[in-house]
Each structure stands twice: as C-alpha cells, then as structure tokens.
Amino acid sequence: MLPLSNRMGSKAFLTTAVFALTAVMTSGAAAMDISIGSQVRLSAGYLSLNHDASHLTPPGGSGFASYGDPTSILSYEPLYNADIEIVVTGRGQEGWFDLIAGFPIAAGGTFGDRDYEAGQALYSETFSDITLGNGGSVALRYGLPSDGTLVWNEMVVRPYVTGGFGLERYGITGLRCGAACPSGPIASNVTVIGHDLFSASAGVGVWLENEISEAETIDLRFEINGGYLGVTDSHYLRSDLGSVPNVFYDLATVGGLAEAAYRYETEQGAELSASVFAGGQLGLGGVTFGSASGPQTGPLWAWSVAGHAGVTVGASVPF
C-alpha cells in the first residue's frame, strides 16, 4: 500500500513506460506500412473490491457489532460497456505495432454493496444502477525483434510487449434493498457513490497469424501483464468519512487476455475485422478510509477480482 501522498508514484512509472514504448514505435514507423481504422468494442464484465477490517472494533453508533472477513464487498455485477476505438497499425520488415485509443460511449449494469459482521453474517445488502462518466484508454502492442520468421503449427508466431493505461468514471445511483437493508431504499435519481478507476499495466504477449486465403486471416493473441489499479471512491452519503473522495484503493495487479480475430482484406486494400475476447485480473494491496473527526483508517488489507468478455467489429484503410 502506498501512502496517500505518494499514490501517483506507481501510476507515473507505468505511464512513463507506455510513453517510452510509444517513442520507440514512432522511431520505426517510417519504415512501415501504416493503416488507420476504428472499431466498436462491446463487453460485459465483473469487478469486486474487497477489504478486511475484522481486527478492528466498530465505533459506537455504527450499527456493527463486529466486522467480518471480508468486511465489505463492492461489486460491479455486471458492468456493460460500449467503446469506440481508434486503431493505428504499422507493418514492416523490421517490425510491427498496434496503437489503440478507446473512448467510452455507453455503460450500465448493477452495483452491489454488501457488508458483513463476524462469521460472515450479512449486515447490509443493497443494489444500485451504474451510470457512465468520462474517461478513456490507450494501449500499445509492439513486436519484439526475432531472427527470421517463427512458425508453429502453420501459424506465424510474433512475440510482443504491451502496455497501456486508462481512466474509467462511474456514478452509482439509488439504493434497492437486498436481504438486509438497515439504511432503507434511496431514490434512483440520487448519486450515492462515485468511482474513478485508474489502471496501468505492462506485459508480454504472442500473436499467432494464420492466412486461410489471400484475403482472409485468423489471428490469436494471448497476453499476461502486471500493473496497478487505483480506485478513488466518493461515498456521498457517508458524512462520517469526511469530504469526498473519502476511500482510496491502491492495488498491484496481475492479469491475462485471450483474443481470436477474423480479418478480411478487400481488393481496394481496406480491411474488415471482428473478434471475441476474454480476460481476467487479480489485485492485492490496501484501502484507506477518510474520517470527519480523526485520523484516516488504514491501510487495510484489500483485494480485487475482475473478469470481462466481449466482441469487437471494425474496419481500417491504408494511410
């Protein structure tokens, strides 16, 4: 867990690494054939944020007799996203790259908030709607140099490095009661929580390419990566936590991604594509809670579990 005064350190390091990869990519782009295109990305995902305060004694008036492990689970269950992505690709004898910038256009789903006492007795369970804020992402894949062409099972094998970062912002509106609900329901037009999720990662991958005809290609991609997830949480109705934002998650992450794509090249050189993908991520770190009347609480042990799957459809033209 990073002290709050140093929270930007790991973010800055990973972001700088991505910019360095981009600079390397740019230096070699002059010798490549460049294409530019766009694609729509549709996905459904799950993210849970968990923490353990079971070693602490609840303050008087909180309503808790004790804290469970986990004490709280905040979860996007599920989160639906639609994004527009601008894709710039370079292909040449000396290497290749893919640079992808994404912009969210729609989101929705259900947000769950569950709190537990000792023995995992459910103290509170509520559900809310998810609304989209602004944000965006940048990702880079850059081919590693190799001696000659690597082939496996009639597919060309291209190892690469990858990096990226992004910011997602969501509003959590209303409260619907679940199995336990001491707070009671809240109208759907009231924003109860705001989440800003900053992520950065770097890793390695392999691209398997199989030309099934002169115009058609099948691609398989597999990636593993490590990185950072920071969640700035604003509990708007929790005056005891002080001014917003009032909850801060800092998590180191490890994850993976698999994607299968189909590409068709027209006689004019344009390319149409479609893909399916799935990925997952685990995060470990800490969470710190603000206070209106005293010092902050934490860092407390925290972890995250995430997964997503979806499809893309796009087109590109030579530049």
Residue frames as qw, qx, qy, qz and C-alpha x, y, z in Angstrom:
[[0.000, 0.888, 0.460, 0.000, 0.00, 0.00, 0.00],
 [0.411, 0.351, -0.013, 0.841, 1.32, 3.43, -0.91],
 [0.114, -0.490, -0.425, 0.753, 0.95, 6.43, 1.41],
 [0.339, 0.806, 0.480, -0.069, -1.68, 8.79, 0.05],
 [0.028, -0.882, 0.198, 0.426, 0.98, 11.45, -0.53],
 [0.155, -0.465, 0.754, 0.437, 2.83, 9.06, -2.86],
 [0.703, 0.325, 0.587, -0.234, -0.13, 7.48, -4.67],
 [0.586, 0.762, -0.091, -0.259, 0.96, 8.85, -8.05],
 [0.248, -0.643, 0.686, 0.235, 4.37, 7.16, -7.94],
 [0.506, 0.032, 0.845, 0.168, 3.44, 3.79, -9.43],
 [0.516, 0.741, 0.402, -0.148, 1.00, 5.44, -11.84],
 [0.166, 0.897, -0.287, -0.291, 3.70, 7.77, -13.13],
 [0.345, -0.440, 0.789, 0.255, 6.18, 4.91, -13.57],
 [0.537, 0.281, 0.789, 0.107, 3.84, 2.73, -15.62],
 [0.406, 0.858, 0.245, -0.196, 2.54, 5.66, -17.65],
 [0.018, -0.814, 0.474, 0.336, 6.12, 6.70, -18.46],
 [0.466, -0.174, 0.835, 0.235, 6.88, 3.14, -19.58],
 [0.545, 0.591, 0.595, 0.005, 3.99, 3.26, -22.07],
 [0.249, 0.939, -0.057, -0.231, 5.15, 6.62, -23.43],
 [0.259, -0.611, 0.675, 0.324, 8.67, 5.20, -23.83],
 [0.541, 0.170, 0.802, 0.185, 7.28, 2.29, -25.86],
 [0.431, 0.821, 0.357, -0.115, 5.33, 4.77, -27.97],
 [0.018, 0.877, -0.350, -0.329, 8.51, 6.75, -28.66],
 [0.397, -0.294, 0.814, 0.306, 10.30, 3.59, -29.78],
 [0.528, 0.495, 0.689, 0.026, 7.34, 2.72, -32.02],
 [0.297, 0.916, 0.102, -0.250, 7.35, 6.18, -33.60],
 [0.174, -0.713, 0.553, 0.394, 11.05, 5.99, -34.41],
 [0.324, -0.109, 0.879, 0.332, 10.48, 2.89, -36.55],
 [0.509, 0.571, 0.542, -0.349, 7.16, 3.84, -38.10],
 [0.276, 0.709, -0.314, -0.568, 8.75, 5.47, -41.16],
 [0.086, 0.329, -0.886, -0.316, 9.77, 2.04, -42.48],
 [0.256, 0.242, 0.912, -0.208, 6.30, 0.53, -42.02],
 [0.185, -0.371, -0.608, -0.678, 3.02, 0.47, -43.91],
 [0.110, 0.105, 0.555, -0.818, 0.57, 2.44, -41.78],
 [0.251, -0.464, -0.717, -0.455, -3.18, 1.84, -41.55],
 [0.157, -0.036, 0.449, -0.879, -5.78, 3.71, -39.55],
 [0.394, -0.333, -0.749, -0.416, -9.22, 2.50, -38.57],
 [0.401, -0.294, 0.389, -0.776, -11.90, 2.36, -35.93],
 [0.430, -0.157, -0.883, -0.103, -13.82, -0.35, -34.13],
 [0.594, -0.499, 0.036, -0.631, -16.68, -0.76, -31.70],
 [0.309, 0.147, -0.882, 0.326, -15.93, -2.74, -28.55],
 [0.682, -0.428, -0.116, -0.581, -18.83, -4.26, -26.57],
 [0.394, 0.193, -0.828, 0.351, -18.11, -6.01, -23.29],
 [0.704, -0.593, -0.163, -0.354, -19.65, -7.40, -20.13],
 [0.453, 0.369, -0.641, 0.498, -17.53, -7.60, -17.01],
 [0.699, -0.643, -0.311, -0.020, -17.33, -8.14, -13.27],
 [0.343, 0.470, -0.455, 0.674, -15.23, -6.27, -10.70],
 [0.647, -0.685, -0.333, -0.037, -15.26, -6.69, -6.94],
 [0.178, 0.605, -0.442, 0.638, -13.42, -4.57, -4.38],
 [0.792, -0.451, -0.412, -0.014, -12.95, -6.32, -1.04],
 [0.139, 0.613, -0.517, 0.581, -11.36, -5.36, 2.27],
 [0.707, -0.314, -0.610, 0.175, -10.74, -6.87, 5.71],
 [0.112, -0.613, 0.305, -0.720, -11.28, -4.81, 8.89],
 [0.794, -0.368, -0.460, -0.150, -12.01, -7.83, 11.12],
 [0.616, -0.075, -0.472, 0.626, -9.17, -6.93, 13.50],
 [0.011, -0.267, 0.131, -0.955, -10.81, -3.57, 14.31],
 [0.006, -0.461, -0.775, 0.433, -13.56, -2.75, 16.82],
 [0.079, 0.645, 0.514, 0.560, -16.53, -0.94, 15.24],
 [0.039, 0.147, -0.287, 0.946, -17.06, 2.58, 16.61],
 [0.134, 0.428, 0.741, -0.499, -20.11, 3.26, 18.71],
 [0.390, 0.612, 0.187, -0.663, -23.18, 4.19, 16.73],
 [0.124, 0.368, -0.712, -0.584, -22.01, 2.44, 13.54],
 [0.836, 0.091, -0.036, -0.541, -24.61, -0.32, 13.88],
 [0.721, 0.298, -0.625, 0.041, -21.96, -3.05, 13.57],
 [0.802, -0.572, 0.136, -0.100, -21.35, -5.44, 16.48],
 [0.631, -0.400, 0.532, 0.399, -18.19, -6.73, 14.75],
 [0.415, 0.672, -0.385, -0.478, -16.51, -6.84, 11.34],
 [0.945, 0.110, 0.307, -0.005, -16.30, -9.89, 9.10],
 [0.194, -0.558, 0.639, 0.493, -13.57, -11.01, 6.68],
 [0.243, 0.302, 0.121, 0.914, -14.22, -9.71, 4.11],
 [0.015, 0.412, 0.497, -0.763, -15.86, -6.79, 5.84],
 [0.441, 0.659, 0.144, -0.592, -17.24, -5.27, 2.65],
 [0.472, 0.112, 0.706, 0.516, -17.62, -6.27, -0.99],
 [0.348, 0.665, 0.019, -0.660, -18.34, -3.60, -3.58],
 [0.472, 0.011, 0.799, 0.374, -19.07, -5.22, -6.94],
 [0.437, 0.402, -0.298, -0.747, -19.99, -4.38, -10.49],
 [0.285, -0.015, 0.958, -0.034, -22.26, -7.36, -11.24],
 [0.730, 0.118, 0.257, 0.622, -22.23, -6.98, -14.17],
 [0.016, -0.710, 0.094, 0.697, -20.80, -3.91, -15.85],
 [0.655, 0.533, 0.474, 0.249, -21.74, -3.41, -19.52],
 [0.181, -0.664, 0.212, 0.694, -19.53, -1.15, -21.66],
 [0.667, 0.625, 0.331, 0.234, -19.56, 0.15, -25.23],
 [0.339, -0.677, 0.237, 0.608, -16.46, 1.91, -26.55],
 [0.651, 0.758, -0.010, 0.041, -15.29, 3.48, -29.80],
 [0.677, -0.483, 0.328, 0.448, -11.63, 2.77, -30.52],
 [0.451, 0.842, -0.258, -0.141, -9.24, 4.45, -32.94],
 [0.883, -0.204, 0.349, 0.240, -6.63, 1.97, -34.15],
 [0.333, 0.835, -0.409, -0.159, -3.32, 2.82, -35.83],
 [0.929, -0.136, 0.313, 0.146, -1.25, -0.13, -37.09],
 [0.200, 0.797, -0.517, -0.240, 2.20, -0.39, -38.62],
 [0.944, 0.015, 0.322, 0.066, 3.56, -3.38, -40.51],
 [0.338, 0.833, -0.425, -0.104, 7.05, -3.72, -41.97],
 [0.815, 0.275, -0.485, 0.160, 10.02, -6.00, -42.50],
 [0.301, 0.365, -0.598, 0.647, 11.69, -4.72, -39.34],
 [0.018, -0.156, -0.757, 0.634, 8.71, -4.88, -37.01],
 [0.249, -0.531, -0.619, -0.522, 5.10, -4.00, -36.29],
 [0.008, -0.092, -0.573, 0.814, 2.87, -2.18, -33.82],
 [0.214, -0.640, -0.650, -0.349, -0.78, -1.60, -32.85],
 [0.077, -0.021, -0.379, 0.922, -1.75, 1.63, -31.08],
 [0.251, -0.555, -0.738, -0.290, -5.32, 1.77, -29.75],
 [0.058, -0.059, 0.342, -0.936, -7.12, 4.73, -28.16],
 [0.207, -0.459, -0.853, -0.140, -10.52, 4.00, -26.63],
 [0.185, -0.143, 0.158, -0.959, -13.39, 6.30, -25.69],
 [0.103, 0.322, 0.904, -0.262, -16.46, 5.12, -23.74],
 [0.236, -0.181, -0.372, -0.879, -19.86, 5.90, -25.25],
 [0.715, -0.370, -0.189, -0.562, -22.24, 3.91, -23.02],
 [0.243, 0.166, -0.880, 0.373, -22.24, 1.88, -19.81],
 [0.668, -0.365, -0.019, -0.648, -24.70, 0.32, -17.43],
 [0.580, 0.030, -0.801, 0.148, -25.30, -2.54, -15.08],
 [0.673, -0.667, -0.236, -0.215, -25.82, -3.29, -11.41],
 [0.221, 0.530, -0.587, 0.571, -23.64, -2.29, -8.46],
 [0.765, -0.460, -0.446, -0.065, -23.80, -4.41, -5.31],
 [0.013, 0.599, -0.504, 0.623, -22.72, -3.29, -1.82],
 [0.835, -0.353, -0.412, -0.096, -22.52, -5.97, 0.90],
 [0.066, -0.637, 0.559, -0.528, -21.26, -5.58, 4.47],
 [0.804, -0.156, -0.573, -0.018, -20.57, -8.44, 6.89],
 [0.498, -0.707, 0.376, -0.333, -20.19, -8.97, 10.61],
 [0.161, -0.450, 0.876, -0.068, -18.08, -11.73, 12.22],
 [0.503, 0.127, 0.849, -0.104, -18.92, -15.19, 10.92],
 [0.008, 0.038, 0.620, 0.784, -19.93, -13.57, 7.62],
 [0.115, 0.633, 0.712, -0.280, -23.36, -12.67, 8.96],
 [0.238, 0.488, 0.408, 0.734, -24.85, -10.32, 6.39],
 [0.130, -0.467, -0.402, 0.777, -25.32, -6.85, 7.87],
 [0.349, 0.679, 0.080, -0.641, -26.34, -4.97, 4.72],
 [0.440, 0.120, 0.730, 0.509, -27.00, -5.75, 1.05],
 [0.331, 0.740, 0.199, -0.551, -28.02, -3.08, -1.46],
 [0.571, 0.263, 0.576, 0.522, -28.11, -2.74, -5.24],
 [0.089, 0.749, 0.025, -0.657, -27.75, 0.37, -7.40],
 [0.711, 0.659, 0.219, 0.108, -27.64, 1.38, -11.06],
 [0.580, -0.313, 0.277, 0.699, -24.40, 2.29, -12.86],
 [0.396, 0.900, 0.161, -0.083, -24.07, 5.44, -14.97],
 [0.764, 0.244, 0.091, 0.590, -21.18, 6.44, -17.22],
 [0.172, -0.887, 0.065, 0.423, -18.82, 9.33, -16.60],
 [0.522, 0.789, -0.315, -0.080, -16.00, 10.43, -18.89],
 [0.707, -0.449, 0.518, 0.173, -12.73, 8.57, -19.36],
 [0.674, 0.658, -0.300, -0.150, -10.57, 6.86, -21.95],
 [0.825, -0.348, 0.404, 0.189, -7.69, 4.45, -22.51],
 [0.427, 0.746, -0.479, -0.179, -4.53, 3.98, -24.57],
 [0.868, -0.226, 0.436, 0.066, -2.91, 0.60, -25.33],
 [0.336, 0.740, -0.530, -0.243, 0.17, -0.35, -27.34],
 [0.936, -0.062, 0.327, 0.115, 1.41, -3.65, -28.76],
 [0.225, 0.841, -0.455, -0.188, 4.96, -3.58, -30.16],
 [0.973, 0.178, -0.148, 0.012, 6.62, -6.53, -31.89],
 [0.580, -0.657, 0.430, 0.218, 9.85, -7.92, -30.47],
 [0.386, 0.662, -0.576, -0.284, 12.77, -8.44, -32.88],
 [0.875, -0.122, 0.466, -0.053, 13.44, -12.03, -33.95],
 [0.130, -0.450, 0.744, 0.477, 15.84, -13.90, -36.23],
 [0.152, -0.046, -0.851, -0.501, 13.72, -14.80, -39.22],
 [0.617, -0.226, -0.190, -0.729, 10.07, -15.87, -39.22],
 [0.221, -0.131, 0.888, -0.381, 8.84, -18.06, -36.39],
 [0.635, -0.030, -0.468, -0.614, 6.26, -20.68, -37.40],
 [0.216, -0.077, 0.896, -0.380, 4.23, -23.03, -35.22],
 [0.375, 0.391, 0.824, -0.163, 1.52, -25.37, -36.50],
 [0.330, 0.493, 0.559, 0.579, 1.33, -23.45, -39.81],
 [0.120, -0.953, -0.273, -0.054, 0.85, -20.14, -37.94],
 [0.424, 0.539, -0.244, 0.686, 3.32, -17.25, -37.92],
 [0.601, -0.619, -0.405, 0.302, 4.37, -16.52, -34.32],
 [0.247, 0.640, -0.081, 0.723, 5.07, -12.92, -33.31],
 [0.509, -0.498, -0.511, 0.481, 6.05, -12.19, -29.69],
 [0.092, 0.688, 0.109, 0.712, 5.49, -8.63, -28.44],
 [0.220, -0.204, -0.564, 0.770, 5.47, -6.30, -25.48],
 [0.162, -0.674, -0.544, -0.473, 2.35, -4.45, -24.46],
 [0.222, -0.222, -0.473, 0.823, 1.44, -1.55, -22.21],
 [0.135, -0.588, -0.496, -0.625, -1.45, 0.73, -21.52],
 [0.076, -0.205, -0.580, 0.785, -3.34, 2.93, -19.12],
 [0.192, -0.503, -0.602, -0.589, -6.90, 4.13, -18.71],
 [0.125, 0.040, 0.496, -0.858, -9.38, 6.05, -16.60],
 [0.278, -0.441, -0.770, -0.367, -12.97, 4.93, -16.03],
 [0.137, -0.043, 0.413, -0.899, -15.53, 7.03, -14.16],
 [0.330, -0.394, -0.802, -0.304, -18.90, 5.77, -12.97],
 [0.353, -0.286, 0.291, -0.842, -21.77, 7.09, -10.89],
 [0.218, -0.211, -0.948, 0.102, -23.69, 4.73, -8.62],
 [0.324, -0.216, -0.037, -0.921, -27.31, 5.85, -8.30],
 [0.749, -0.293, -0.165, -0.571, -30.14, 4.86, -5.99],
 [0.090, -0.273, 0.912, -0.291, -30.37, 2.03, -3.46],
 [0.787, -0.134, -0.353, -0.489, -32.57, -1.07, -3.69],
 [0.534, -0.501, 0.587, -0.346, -32.71, -3.33, -0.67],
 [0.543, 0.219, -0.802, -0.122, -31.46, -6.90, -0.70],
 [0.658, -0.296, -0.690, 0.055, -31.60, -9.49, 2.09],
 [0.461, -0.603, -0.386, 0.525, -30.61, -6.92, 4.76],
 [0.258, 0.578, 0.238, 0.737, -31.06, -3.17, 4.47],
 [0.353, -0.566, -0.483, 0.568, -30.68, -1.02, 7.63],
 [0.128, -0.214, 0.110, 0.962, -30.39, 2.18, 5.56],
 [0.469, 0.619, 0.500, -0.383, -33.62, 1.67, 3.61],
 [0.596, 0.468, 0.466, 0.457, -34.07, 2.38, -0.12],
 [0.112, -0.593, 0.070, 0.795, -32.97, 5.60, -1.84],
 [0.595, 0.710, 0.200, -0.319, -34.49, 7.12, -4.98],
 [0.820, 0.215, 0.341, 0.406, -32.83, 6.22, -8.30],
 [0.356, 0.848, 0.062, 0.388, -32.05, 9.86, -9.12],
 [0.418, -0.865, 0.273, -0.042, -29.68, 10.20, -6.14],
 [0.666, 0.492, -0.506, 0.241, -25.97, 9.51, -6.73],
 [0.779, -0.623, 0.027, -0.067, -24.76, 7.60, -3.67],
 [0.708, -0.414, 0.378, 0.430, -21.21, 6.70, -4.76],
 [0.515, 0.817, -0.218, -0.139, -18.75, 7.94, -7.39],
 [0.846, -0.246, 0.358, 0.308, -15.88, 5.80, -8.63],
 [0.381, 0.826, -0.385, -0.154, -12.76, 6.86, -10.54],
 [0.921, -0.156, 0.317, 0.161, -10.74, 3.82, -11.63],
 [0.258, 0.826, -0.471, -0.171, -7.20, 4.43, -12.90],
 [0.937, -0.092, 0.318, 0.109, -5.35, 1.43, -14.33],
 [0.293, 0.789, -0.513, -0.171, -1.92, 0.95, -15.86],
 [0.912, -0.139, 0.385, 0.026, -0.20, -2.23, -16.99],
 [0.307, 0.689, -0.605, -0.256, 2.72, -3.65, -18.94],
 [0.813, -0.134, 0.556, -0.109, 3.38, -7.19, -20.10],
 [0.035, -0.350, 0.802, 0.484, 4.23, -9.61, -22.88],
 [0.759, 0.324, 0.335, -0.455, 2.16, -11.41, -25.46],
 [0.301, -0.139, 0.815, 0.474, 2.21, -13.61, -28.53],
 [0.585, 0.487, 0.007, -0.648, 0.32, -13.10, -31.81],
 [0.463, 0.006, 0.851, 0.247, -0.42, -16.18, -33.92],
 [0.440, 0.533, -0.125, -0.711, -1.40, -15.40, -37.53],
 [0.488, 0.098, 0.845, 0.195, -2.87, -17.91, -39.97],
 [0.337, 0.378, -0.305, -0.807, -3.64, -16.82, -43.54],
 [0.590, 0.195, 0.767, -0.161, -6.51, -19.07, -44.61],
 [0.589, 0.631, 0.437, 0.254, -6.78, -17.43, -48.07],
 [0.441, 0.320, 0.097, 0.833, -5.35, -14.49, -49.99],
 [0.172, -0.593, -0.124, -0.777, -7.94, -12.20, -48.39],
 [0.720, -0.589, -0.153, -0.333, -8.72, -13.89, -45.08],
 [0.358, 0.386, -0.679, 0.512, -6.69, -14.19, -41.89],
 [0.722, -0.597, -0.335, -0.103, -7.28, -15.69, -38.45],
 [0.188, 0.583, -0.503, 0.609, -5.43, -14.12, -35.52],
 [0.742, -0.529, -0.406, 0.070, -4.96, -15.48, -31.99],
 [0.157, 0.647, -0.380, 0.643, -3.50, -13.28, -29.22],
 [0.751, -0.503, -0.405, 0.141, -2.51, -14.18, -25.68],
 [0.157, 0.682, -0.298, 0.650, -1.17, -11.72, -23.10],
 [0.642, -0.540, -0.449, 0.307, -0.04, -11.69, -19.47],
 [0.185, 0.662, -0.090, 0.721, 0.59, -8.44, -17.65],
 [0.465, -0.463, -0.533, 0.535, 1.22, -6.80, -14.31],
 [0.097, 0.557, 0.173, 0.807, 0.21, -3.34, -13.24],
 [0.055, -0.126, -0.512, 0.848, -1.70, -1.06, -10.92],
 [0.207, -0.623, -0.623, -0.426, -5.34, -0.34, -10.11],
 [0.111, -0.101, -0.442, 0.885, -6.25, 2.74, -8.12],
 [0.181, -0.632, -0.675, -0.335, -9.86, 3.41, -7.17],
 [0.006, 0.058, -0.307, 0.950, -10.89, 6.79, -5.78],
 [0.238, -0.503, -0.823, -0.111, -14.22, 6.27, -4.06],
 [0.150, -0.207, 0.165, -0.953, -16.65, 9.04, -3.08],
 [0.212, -0.467, -0.851, 0.108, -19.29, 7.87, -0.61],
 [0.039, -0.455, -0.142, -0.878, -21.51, 10.95, -0.88],
 [0.605, -0.591, -0.258, -0.467, -23.90, 9.97, 1.92],
 [0.807, -0.307, -0.360, 0.353, -21.21, 8.94, 4.44],
 [0.030, -0.922, 0.113, -0.370, -20.53, 12.20, 6.27],
 [0.755, -0.615, 0.216, 0.072, -18.55, 10.26, 8.91],
 [0.842, 0.091, 0.234, 0.478, -15.87, 9.59, 6.26],
 [0.251, -0.570, 0.122, 0.773, -15.22, 13.30, 5.69],
 [0.406, 0.682, -0.139, -0.592, -15.12, 15.21, 2.42],
 [0.886, 0.301, 0.344, 0.081, -15.14, 13.31, -0.86],
 [0.810, 0.055, -0.569, -0.133, -13.25, 11.48, -2.20],
 [0.494, -0.626, 0.418, -0.435, -13.02, 9.58, 1.06],
 [0.888, -0.170, 0.428, 0.010, -11.95, 6.00, 0.25],
 [0.326, 0.758, -0.514, -0.233, -8.77, 5.09, -1.65],
 [0.958, -0.035, 0.280, 0.055, -7.80, 1.66, -3.03],
 [0.187, 0.763, -0.586, -0.197, -4.20, 1.02, -4.17],
 [0.912, -0.031, 0.398, -0.096, -3.74, -2.43, -5.72],
 [0.025, -0.496, 0.765, 0.411, -0.96, -4.22, -7.58],
 [0.827, 0.294, 0.190, -0.441, -2.48, -6.36, -10.33],
 [0.176, -0.273, 0.867, 0.377, -1.72, -9.40, -12.47],
 [0.675, 0.422, 0.315, -0.516, -3.91, -10.42, -15.38],
 [0.342, -0.081, 0.808, 0.473, -4.29, -12.09, -18.72],
 [0.534, 0.526, 0.050, -0.660, -6.14, -11.72, -22.02],
 [0.417, 0.045, 0.832, 0.362, -7.05, -14.02, -24.91],
 [0.441, 0.595, 0.050, -0.670, -8.48, -12.87, -28.25],
 [0.503, 0.163, 0.762, 0.374, -9.47, -14.54, -31.51],
 [0.258, 0.653, -0.007, -0.712, -9.98, -12.34, -34.60],
 [0.626, 0.404, 0.597, 0.298, -11.05, -12.69, -38.23],
 [0.002, 0.654, -0.170, -0.737, -9.78, -10.22, -40.86],
 [0.633, 0.509, 0.542, 0.215, -10.88, -9.78, -44.47],
 [0.192, -0.487, 0.256, 0.813, -8.95, -7.57, -46.91],
 [0.588, 0.698, 0.325, -0.247, -10.87, -6.09, -49.85],
 [0.724, 0.402, 0.263, 0.495, -9.45, -5.60, -53.35],
 [0.127, 0.899, 0.016, 0.420, -9.09, -1.89, -52.57],
 [0.445, 0.325, -0.555, 0.624, -6.86, -2.60, -49.56],
 [0.472, -0.488, 0.226, -0.699, -9.40, -1.86, -46.84],
 [0.327, 0.057, -0.920, 0.209, -9.69, -4.38, -44.03],
 [0.656, -0.442, -0.113, -0.602, -12.78, -5.57, -42.15],
 [0.307, 0.211, -0.848, 0.377, -12.39, -7.33, -38.81],
 [0.710, -0.497, -0.100, -0.489, -14.29, -8.97, -35.98],
 [0.358, 0.294, -0.796, 0.390, -13.04, -10.54, -32.77],
 [0.732, -0.591, -0.255, -0.224, -14.04, -12.15, -29.49],
 [0.318, 0.477, -0.584, 0.575, -12.01, -11.72, -26.32],
 [0.732, -0.617, -0.259, -0.124, -11.91, -12.61, -22.63],
 [0.395, 0.465, -0.505, 0.610, -9.67, -11.64, -19.76],
 [0.673, -0.654, -0.345, 0.002, -9.25, -11.60, -16.01],
 [0.256, 0.598, -0.384, 0.655, -7.31, -9.80, -13.30],
 [0.673, -0.565, -0.427, 0.211, -6.46, -10.13, -9.61],
 [0.146, 0.731, -0.212, 0.632, -5.36, -7.23, -7.42],
 [0.701, -0.454, -0.435, 0.337, -3.73, -7.11, -3.97],
 [0.267, 0.437, -0.164, 0.843, -2.98, -4.08, -1.84],
 [0.194, -0.341, -0.630, 0.671, -4.71, -1.79, 0.61],
 [0.083, -0.721, -0.463, -0.508, -7.55, 0.62, 1.19],
 [0.234, -0.102, -0.418, 0.872, -7.60, 3.79, 3.29],
 [0.135, -0.748, -0.625, -0.177, -10.77, 5.37, 4.70],
 [0.089, 0.464, -0.120, 0.873, -11.13, 9.05, 5.46],
 [0.347, -0.523, -0.693, 0.356, -12.63, 10.42, 8.67],
 [0.038, -0.805, -0.231, -0.545, -14.55, 13.56, 9.50],
 [0.528, -0.816, 0.026, -0.234, -13.45, 13.54, 13.14],
 [0.667, -0.595, 0.420, 0.155, -10.00, 12.00, 13.37],
 [0.112, -0.523, 0.724, 0.435, -7.12, 10.30, 11.54],
 [0.689, 0.284, -0.467, -0.476, -7.65, 8.14, 8.50],
 [0.818, -0.214, 0.504, -0.176, -8.19, 4.41, 8.95],
 [0.914, 0.382, 0.098, 0.098, -5.77, 2.18, 7.10],
 [0.551, 0.232, -0.587, -0.546, -4.28, 0.99, 5.03],
 [0.753, -0.082, 0.555, -0.344, -6.37, -2.14, 5.49],
 [0.314, -0.115, 0.877, 0.344, -5.81, -5.34, 3.55],
 [0.599, 0.528, 0.159, -0.581, -7.76, -5.19, 0.26],
 [0.337, -0.102, 0.827, 0.439, -8.06, -7.19, -2.93],
 [0.548, 0.444, -0.053, -0.707, -9.93, -7.15, -6.23],
 [0.487, 0.099, 0.843, 0.205, -11.26, -9.77, -8.64],
 [0.407, 0.589, -0.077, -0.694, -12.16, -8.86, -12.21],
 [0.451, 0.088, 0.814, 0.354, -13.16, -10.54, -15.44],
 [0.420, 0.591, 0.028, -0.688, -14.59, -9.46, -18.78],
 [0.457, 0.129, 0.788, 0.390, -15.54, -10.78, -22.21],
 [0.364, 0.707, 0.195, -0.574, -16.88, -9.26, -25.39],
 [0.674, 0.430, 0.480, 0.360, -16.68, -8.64, -29.11],
 [0.060, -0.617, 0.172, 0.765, -15.25, -6.03, -31.48],
 [0.609, 0.575, 0.495, 0.231, -16.21, -5.09, -35.04],
 [0.150, -0.782, 0.131, 0.590, -14.11, -2.68, -37.09],
 [0.716, 0.615, 0.211, 0.255, -12.59, -1.50, -40.36],
 [0.383, -0.690, 0.235, 0.567, -9.32, 0.13, -41.43],
 [0.661, 0.739, 0.086, 0.101, -7.72, 1.65, -44.54],
 [0.723, 0.038, -0.006, 0.690, -4.11, 2.24, -45.62],
 [0.146, -0.924, -0.128, 0.328, -2.79, 5.65, -44.66]]
